[in-house]
Amino acid sequence: MESTVIKVGGMSCHGCVRNVTGVLQAQPGVEQVDVSLENGEATVHYDGSKVALGQLRSAIEEAGFDAA
């Protein structure tokens, strides 16, 4: 199990947090997601053999947010 913190730009409300959480949880191999509106970041615990970090960032960007 791996974990990473992804900076997420463009979140302005708790609806954004739910959106980012949902798109990340929908990725294969993602076990746990904690999104912080205050810190503008998502902490993701995932199985690196099932999903790559780039795929997680792409999922965030496809949902309309910036991922760094």
Jmol script that loads the backbone (N, CA, C; Angstrom):
load data "model"
ATOM      1  N   MET A   1       0.852  -1.176   0.000  1.00  0.00           N
ATOM      2  CA  MET A   1       0.000   0.000   0.000  1.00  0.00           C
ATOM      3  C   MET A   1       0.899   1.240   0.000  1.00  0.00           C
ATOM      4  N   GLU A   2       0.545   2.171  -0.849  1.00  0.00           N
ATOM      5  CA  GLU A   2       1.274   3.426  -0.945  1.00  0.00           C
ATOM      6  C   GLU A   2       0.359   4.566  -0.521  1.00  0.00           C
ATOM      7  N   SER A   3       0.967   5.681  -0.177  1.00  0.00           N
ATOM      8  CA  SER A   3       0.162   6.866   0.112  1.00  0.00           C
ATOM      9  C   SER A   3       0.865   8.080  -0.477  1.00  0.00           C
ATOM     10  N   THR A   4       0.056   9.060  -0.854  1.00  0.00           N
ATOM     11  CA  THR A   4       0.584  10.290  -1.425  1.00  0.00           C
ATOM     12  C   THR A   4      -0.321  11.442  -1.060  1.00  0.00           C
ATOM     13  N   VAL A   5       0.242  12.642  -1.102  1.00  0.00           N
ATOM     14  CA  VAL A   5      -0.531  13.857  -0.905  1.00  0.00           C
ATOM     15  C   VAL A   5      -0.492  14.623  -2.224  1.00  0.00           C
ATOM     16  N   ILE A   6      -1.665  14.922  -2.765  1.00  0.00           N
ATOM     17  CA  ILE A   6      -1.781  15.644  -4.024  1.00  0.00           C
ATOM     18  C   ILE A   6      -2.378  17.015  -3.730  1.00  0.00           C
ATOM     19  N   LYS A   7      -1.687  18.064  -4.140  1.00  0.00           N
ATOM     20  CA  LYS A   7      -2.232  19.415  -4.001  1.00  0.00           C
ATOM     21  C   LYS A   7      -3.370  19.568  -5.010  1.00  0.00           C
ATOM     22  N   VAL A   8      -4.508  20.061  -4.537  1.00  0.00           N
ATOM     23  CA  VAL A   8      -5.687  20.213  -5.388  1.00  0.00           C
ATOM     24  C   VAL A   8      -6.074  21.688  -5.406  1.00  0.00           C
ATOM     25  N   GLY A   9      -6.066  22.270  -6.600  1.00  0.00           N
ATOM     26  CA  GLY A   9      -6.445  23.672  -6.746  1.00  0.00           C
ATOM     27  C   GLY A   9      -7.847  23.787  -7.306  1.00  0.00           C
ATOM     28  N   GLY A  10      -8.521  24.872  -6.927  1.00  0.00           N
ATOM     29  CA  GLY A  10      -9.843  25.128  -7.479  1.00  0.00           C
ATOM     30  C   GLY A  10     -11.000  24.689  -6.612  1.00  0.00           C
ATOM     31  N   MET A  11     -10.723  24.119  -5.450  1.00  0.00           N
ATOM     32  CA  MET A  11     -11.813  23.722  -4.547  1.00  0.00           C
ATOM     33  C   MET A  11     -12.256  24.945  -3.757  1.00  0.00           C
ATOM     34  N   SER A  12     -13.580  25.175  -3.723  1.00  0.00           N
ATOM     35  CA  SER A  12     -14.081  26.343  -3.012  1.00  0.00           C
ATOM     36  C   SER A  12     -15.171  26.017  -1.981  1.00  0.00           C
ATOM     37  N   CYS A  13     -15.612  24.755  -1.956  1.00  0.00           N
ATOM     38  CA  CYS A  13     -16.695  24.403  -1.036  1.00  0.00           C
ATOM     39  C   CYS A  13     -16.639  22.904  -0.713  1.00  0.00           C
ATOM     40  N   HIS A  14     -17.517  22.484   0.184  1.00  0.00           N
ATOM     41  CA  HIS A  14     -17.527  21.076   0.570  1.00  0.00           C
ATOM     42  C   HIS A  14     -18.076  20.187  -0.548  1.00  0.00           C
ATOM     43  N   GLY A  15     -18.841  20.767  -1.457  1.00  0.00           N
ATOM     44  CA  GLY A  15     -19.277  20.018  -2.631  1.00  0.00           C
ATOM     45  C   GLY A  15     -18.078  19.632  -3.491  1.00  0.00           C
ATOM     46  N   CYS A  16     -17.105  20.538  -3.582  1.00  0.00           N
ATOM     47  CA  CYS A  16     -15.870  20.237  -4.318  1.00  0.00           C
ATOM     48  C   CYS A  16     -15.116  19.095  -3.639  1.00  0.00           C
ATOM     49  N   VAL A  17     -15.083  19.119  -2.330  1.00  0.00           N
ATOM     50  CA  VAL A  17     -14.416  18.058  -1.571  1.00  0.00           C
ATOM     51  C   VAL A  17     -15.076  16.715  -1.869  1.00  0.00           C
ATOM     52  N   ARG A  18     -16.406  16.679  -1.868  1.00  0.00           N
ATOM     53  CA  ARG A  18     -17.129  15.438  -2.173  1.00  0.00           C
ATOM     54  C   ARG A  18     -16.839  14.974  -3.601  1.00  0.00           C
ATOM     55  N   ASN A  19     -16.762  15.917  -4.523  1.00  0.00           N
ATOM     56  CA  ASN A  19     -16.497  15.584  -5.915  1.00  0.00           C
ATOM     57  C   ASN A  19     -15.105  14.950  -6.060  1.00  0.00           C
ATOM     58  N   VAL A  20     -14.094  15.605  -5.498  1.00  0.00           N
ATOM     59  CA  VAL A  20     -12.724  15.083  -5.581  1.00  0.00           C
ATOM     60  C   VAL A  20     -12.629  13.734  -4.880  1.00  0.00           C
ATOM     61  N   THR A  21     -13.243  13.617  -3.719  1.00  0.00           N
ATOM     62  CA  THR A  21     -13.238  12.346  -2.992  1.00  0.00           C
ATOM     63  C   THR A  21     -13.854  11.241  -3.847  1.00  0.00           C
ATOM     64  N   GLY A  22     -14.981  11.534  -4.472  1.00  0.00           N
ATOM     65  CA  GLY A  22     -15.681  10.541  -5.281  1.00  0.00           C
ATOM     66  C   GLY A  22     -14.874  10.070  -6.482  1.00  0.00           C
ATOM     67  N   VAL A  23     -14.250  11.017  -7.206  1.00  0.00           N
ATOM     68  CA  VAL A  23     -13.493  10.597  -8.395  1.00  0.00           C
ATOM     69  C   VAL A  23     -12.266   9.787  -8.008  1.00  0.00           C
ATOM     70  N   LEU A  24     -11.674  10.104  -6.862  1.00  0.00           N
ATOM     71  CA  LEU A  24     -10.505   9.335  -6.422  1.00  0.00           C
ATOM     72  C   LEU A  24     -10.918   7.946  -5.933  1.00  0.00           C
ATOM     73  N   GLN A  25     -11.995   7.876  -5.178  1.00  0.00           N
ATOM     74  CA  GLN A  25     -12.450   6.579  -4.676  1.00  0.00           C
ATOM     75  C   GLN A  25     -12.894   5.655  -5.798  1.00  0.00           C
ATOM     76  N   ALA A  26     -13.270   6.219  -6.936  1.00  0.00           N
ATOM     77  CA  ALA A  26     -13.713   5.411  -8.073  1.00  0.00           C
ATOM     78  C   ALA A  26     -12.548   4.760  -8.817  1.00  0.00           C
ATOM     79  N   GLN A  27     -11.323   5.178  -8.517  1.00  0.00           N
ATOM     80  CA  GLN A  27     -10.165   4.611  -9.201  1.00  0.00           C
ATOM     81  C   GLN A  27      -9.843   3.228  -8.643  1.00  0.00           C
ATOM     82  N   PRO A  28      -9.445   2.300  -9.504  1.00  0.00           N
ATOM     83  CA  PRO A  28      -9.114   0.952  -9.024  1.00  0.00           C
ATOM     84  C   PRO A  28      -7.916   0.998  -8.085  1.00  0.00           C
ATOM     85  N   GLY A  29      -7.993   0.262  -6.999  1.00  0.00           N
ATOM     86  CA  GLY A  29      -6.870   0.171  -6.076  1.00  0.00           C
ATOM     87  C   GLY A  29      -6.827   1.238  -4.999  1.00  0.00           C
ATOM     88  N   VAL A  30      -7.725   2.215  -5.054  1.00  0.00           N
ATOM     89  CA  VAL A  30      -7.750   3.265  -4.033  1.00  0.00           C
ATOM     90  C   VAL A  30      -8.479   2.727  -2.807  1.00  0.00           C
ATOM     91  N   GLU A  31      -7.794   2.769  -1.671  1.00  0.00           N
ATOM     92  CA  GLU A  31      -8.351   2.235  -0.427  1.00  0.00           C
ATOM     93  C   GLU A  31      -8.985   3.316   0.444  1.00  0.00           C
ATOM     94  N   GLN A  32      -8.330   4.482   0.523  1.00  0.00           N
ATOM     95  CA  GLN A  32      -8.819   5.541   1.412  1.00  0.00           C
ATOM     96  C   GLN A  32      -8.451   6.888   0.833  1.00  0.00           C
ATOM     97  N   VAL A  33      -9.363   7.861   0.968  1.00  0.00           N
ATOM     98  CA  VAL A  33      -9.146   9.219   0.482  1.00  0.00           C
ATOM     99  C   VAL A  33      -9.560  10.190   1.577  1.00  0.00           C
ATOM    100  N   ASP A  34      -8.693  11.143   1.869  1.00  0.00           N
ATOM    101  CA  ASP A  34      -9.010  12.227   2.795  1.00  0.00           C
ATOM    102  C   ASP A  34      -8.712  13.535   2.077  1.00  0.00           C
ATOM    103  N   VAL A  35      -9.756  14.330   1.813  1.00  0.00           N
ATOM    104  CA  VAL A  35      -9.588  15.590   1.099  1.00  0.00           C
ATOM    105  C   VAL A  35      -9.798  16.732   2.080  1.00  0.00           C
ATOM    106  N   SER A  36      -8.857  17.674   2.095  1.00  0.00           N
ATOM    107  CA  SER A  36      -8.928  18.826   2.986  1.00  0.00           C
ATOM    108  C   SER A  36      -9.145  20.094   2.172  1.00  0.00           C
ATOM    109  N   LEU A  37     -10.294  20.735   2.364  1.00  0.00           N
ATOM    110  CA  LEU A  37     -10.577  22.006   1.703  1.00  0.00           C
ATOM    111  C   LEU A  37      -9.624  23.080   2.233  1.00  0.00           C
ATOM    112  N   GLU A  38      -9.408  23.090   3.537  1.00  0.00           N
ATOM    113  CA  GLU A  38      -8.571  24.100   4.169  1.00  0.00           C
ATOM    114  C   GLU A  38      -7.131  24.061   3.653  1.00  0.00           C
ATOM    115  N   ASN A  39      -6.587  22.853   3.473  1.00  0.00           N
ATOM    116  CA  ASN A  39      -5.199  22.706   3.031  1.00  0.00           C
ATOM    117  C   ASN A  39      -5.073  22.585   1.514  1.00  0.00           C
ATOM    118  N   GLY A  40      -6.202  22.407   0.841  1.00  0.00           N
ATOM    119  CA  GLY A  40      -6.189  22.261  -0.607  1.00  0.00           C
ATOM    120  C   GLY A  40      -5.404  21.044  -1.059  1.00  0.00           C
ATOM    121  N   GLU A  41      -5.679  19.915  -0.413  1.00  0.00           N
ATOM    122  CA  GLU A  41      -4.934  18.700  -0.763  1.00  0.00           C
ATOM    123  C   GLU A  41      -5.772  17.452  -0.508  1.00  0.00           C
ATOM    124  N   ALA A  42      -5.339  16.391  -1.194  1.00  0.00           N
ATOM    125  CA  ALA A  42      -5.967  15.082  -1.028  1.00  0.00           C
ATOM    126  C   ALA A  42      -4.889  14.086  -0.616  1.00  0.00           C
ATOM    127  N   THR A  43      -5.141  13.365   0.454  1.00  0.00           N
ATOM    128  CA  THR A  43      -4.258  12.288   0.876  1.00  0.00           C
ATOM    129  C   THR A  43      -4.903  10.995   0.407  1.00  0.00           C
ATOM    130  N   VAL A  44      -4.143  10.223  -0.376  1.00  0.00           N
ATOM    131  CA  VAL A  44      -4.692   9.022  -0.999  1.00  0.00           C
ATOM    132  C   VAL A  44      -3.847   7.813  -0.625  1.00  0.00           C
ATOM    133  N   HIS A  45      -4.503   6.765  -0.140  1.00  0.00           N
ATOM    134  CA  HIS A  45      -3.854   5.481   0.150  1.00  0.00           C
ATOM    135  C   HIS A  45      -4.307   4.521  -0.938  1.00  0.00           C
ATOM    136  N   TYR A  46      -3.356   3.955  -1.679  1.00  0.00           N
ATOM    137  CA  TYR A  46      -3.719   3.166  -2.856  1.00  0.00           C
ATOM    138  C   TYR A  46      -2.724   2.041  -3.113  1.00  0.00           C
ATOM    139  N   ASP A  47      -3.159   1.101  -3.941  1.00  0.00           N
ATOM    140  CA  ASP A  47      -2.332  -0.020  -4.372  1.00  0.00           C
ATOM    141  C   ASP A  47      -1.665   0.383  -5.679  1.00  0.00           C
ATOM    142  N   GLY A  48      -0.360   0.622  -5.618  1.00  0.00           N
ATOM    143  CA  GLY A  48       0.389   1.085  -6.778  1.00  0.00           C
ATOM    144  C   GLY A  48       0.446   0.095  -7.926  1.00  0.00           C
ATOM    145  N   SER A  49       0.087  -1.160  -7.670  1.00  0.00           N
ATOM    146  CA  SER A  49       0.060  -2.141  -8.758  1.00  0.00           C
ATOM    147  C   SER A  49      -1.249  -2.058  -9.558  1.00  0.00           C
ATOM    148  N   LYS A  50      -2.228  -1.313  -9.028  1.00  0.00           N
ATOM    149  CA  LYS A  50      -3.524  -1.196  -9.699  1.00  0.00           C
ATOM    150  C   LYS A  50      -3.774   0.183 -10.291  1.00  0.00           C
ATOM    151  N   VAL A  51      -3.138   1.199  -9.749  1.00  0.00           N
ATOM    152  CA  VAL A  51      -3.334   2.565 -10.232  1.00  0.00           C
ATOM    153  C   VAL A  51      -2.046   3.355 -10.027  1.00  0.00           C
ATOM    154  N   ALA A  52      -1.723   4.197 -11.005  1.00  0.00           N
ATOM    155  CA  ALA A  52      -0.519   5.023 -10.925  1.00  0.00           C
ATOM    156  C   ALA A  52      -0.871   6.420 -10.418  1.00  0.00           C
ATOM    157  N   LEU A  53       0.114   7.081  -9.860  1.00  0.00           N
ATOM    158  CA  LEU A  53      -0.079   8.431  -9.349  1.00  0.00           C
ATOM    159  C   LEU A  53      -0.593   9.356 -10.454  1.00  0.00           C
ATOM    160  N   GLY A  54      -0.086   9.197 -11.662  1.00  0.00           N
ATOM    161  CA  GLY A  54      -0.536  10.014 -12.780  1.00  0.00           C
ATOM    162  C   GLY A  54      -2.011   9.843 -13.073  1.00  0.00           C
ATOM    163  N   GLN A  55      -2.523   8.632 -12.891  1.00  0.00           N
ATOM    164  CA  GLN A  55      -3.947   8.380 -13.105  1.00  0.00           C
ATOM    165  C   GLN A  55      -4.792   9.100 -12.058  1.00  0.00           C
ATOM    166  N   LEU A  56      -4.287   9.166 -10.834  1.00  0.00           N
ATOM    167  CA  LEU A  56      -5.014   9.871  -9.779  1.00  0.00           C
ATOM    168  C   LEU A  56      -5.076  11.360 -10.092  1.00  0.00           C
ATOM    169  N   ARG A  57      -3.948  11.914 -10.518  1.00  0.00           N
ATOM    170  CA  ARG A  57      -3.920  13.336 -10.888  1.00  0.00           C
ATOM    171  C   ARG A  57      -4.851  13.609 -12.075  1.00  0.00           C
ATOM    172  N   SER A  58      -4.825  12.728 -13.057  1.00  0.00           N
ATOM    173  CA  SER A  58      -5.693  12.898 -14.234  1.00  0.00           C
ATOM    174  C   SER A  58      -7.164  12.877 -13.848  1.00  0.00           C
ATOM    175  N   ALA A  59      -7.532  12.005 -12.923  1.00  0.00           N
ATOM    176  CA  ALA A  59      -8.927  11.914 -12.474  1.00  0.00           C
ATOM    177  C   ALA A  59      -9.368  13.232 -11.837  1.00  0.00           C
ATOM    178  N   ILE A  60      -8.482  13.823 -11.056  1.00  0.00           N
ATOM    179  CA  ILE A  60      -8.791  15.120 -10.417  1.00  0.00           C
ATOM    180  C   ILE A  60      -8.954  16.195 -11.485  1.00  0.00           C
ATOM    181  N   GLU A  61      -8.045  16.209 -12.460  1.00  0.00           N
ATOM    182  CA  GLU A  61      -8.094  17.226 -13.511  1.00  0.00           C
ATOM    183  C   GLU A  61      -9.325  17.056 -14.391  1.00  0.00           C
ATOM    184  N   GLU A  62      -9.700  15.813 -14.675  1.00  0.00           N
ATOM    185  CA  GLU A  62     -10.900  15.564 -15.485  1.00  0.00           C
ATOM    186  C   GLU A  62     -12.168  16.008 -14.765  1.00  0.00           C
ATOM    187  N   ALA A  63     -12.105  16.072 -13.444  1.00  0.00           N
ATOM    188  CA  ALA A  63     -13.250  16.540 -12.658  1.00  0.00           C
ATOM    189  C   ALA A  63     -13.294  18.081 -12.599  1.00  0.00           C
ATOM    190  N   GLY A  64     -12.293  18.742 -13.200  1.00  0.00           N
ATOM    191  CA  GLY A  64     -12.316  20.198 -13.274  1.00  0.00           C
ATOM    192  C   GLY A  64     -11.442  20.915 -12.270  1.00  0.00           C
ATOM    193  N   PHE A  65     -10.547  20.193 -11.626  1.00  0.00           N
ATOM    194  CA  PHE A  65      -9.668  20.801 -10.629  1.00  0.00           C
ATOM    195  C   PHE A  65      -8.217  20.692 -11.083  1.00  0.00           C
ATOM    196  N   ASP A  66      -7.357  21.459 -10.433  1.00  0.00           N
ATOM    197  CA  ASP A  66      -5.917  21.379 -10.717  1.00  0.00           C
ATOM    198  C   ASP A  66      -5.284  20.395  -9.757  1.00  0.00           C
ATOM    199  N   ALA A  67      -4.358  19.581 -10.263  1.00  0.00           N
ATOM    200  CA  ALA A  67      -3.671  18.603  -9.419  1.00  0.00           C
ATOM    201  C   ALA A  67      -2.162  18.751  -9.616  1.00  0.00           C
ATOM    202  N   ALA A  68      -1.460  18.923  -8.503  1.00  0.00           N
ATOM    203  CA  ALA A  68      -0.001  19.074  -8.565  1.00  0.00           C
ATOM    204  C   ALA A  68       0.675  18.091  -7.639  1.00  0.00           C
TER     205      ALA A  68
END
end "model"
wireframe off; spacefill off
backbone 0.3
color backbone group
